[in-house]
């Protein structure tokens, strides 16, 4: 069974390091949103849902400490890890005073950061670590773990993003889903180009489910979609 992936907001102005951490952590099963400065990270936090934040201290436009204060005003319990080139005791005390769960100094080993993250994740509420059970939708069994749709002995494989979009639709079946809500949930932001990508994923999902006439994804002009189902079981 696949555990729901922990969503991490990473604010790091060193894009080489940032991309290295994104690749490493996503290979370890996390979902990571990288932002190159504090202002962008704050907007991403306000628009999306994250389980853990990793903030570089020294960033342009808004430093990590200021960003942490703004984030804590919105969610006092969100776990925080600071990464910085500074090793002075005073800086660490500032970080911990802001409620940081941990603090790591550059240069560091990626595995060290990973174990710090895992230690925090083990303390998160059960909702973050809950398993996503296979869903019976129409004549299909949707397995989010395997990114697959199964029907009549035939398995159709989906991409990761297709699976995430389809899961969101399944959780909101027979209800209007706003485009911006879906985009913010899956990508953490809402813009024109992501909207075009979403349309491509919706088209592909329609092809996957076309063999079951009880299912269809209806466009709601100017609003979003409705995943119409005549039979739905799941959670």
HUVEN-V907325 format. One record per run of one state. SS is the DSSP state (H for helix, E for strand, C for the rest). FROM is the first residue (numbers start at 1). TO is the last residue. If there is no record, write none. Layout:
# HUVEN-V907325
SS;FROM;TO  SS;FROM;TO
This chain:
# HUVEN-V907325
C;1;2  E;3;3  C;4;6  E;7;11  C;12;14  H;15;27  C;28;30  E;31;35  C;36;37  H;38;47  C;48;51  E;52;56  C;57;63  H;64;74  C;75;78  E;79;84  C;85;88  H;89;97  C;98;101  E;102;105  C;106;109  H;110;121  C;122;125  H;126;129  C;130;130  E;131;131  C;132;134  E;135;137  C;138;139  E;140;143  C;144;147  E;148;151  C;152;153  E;154;157  C;158;159  H;160;171  C;172;175  E;176;178  H;179;187  C;188;191  H;192;209  C;210;214  E;215;220  C;221;223  E;224;229  C;230;231  E;232;233  C;234;235
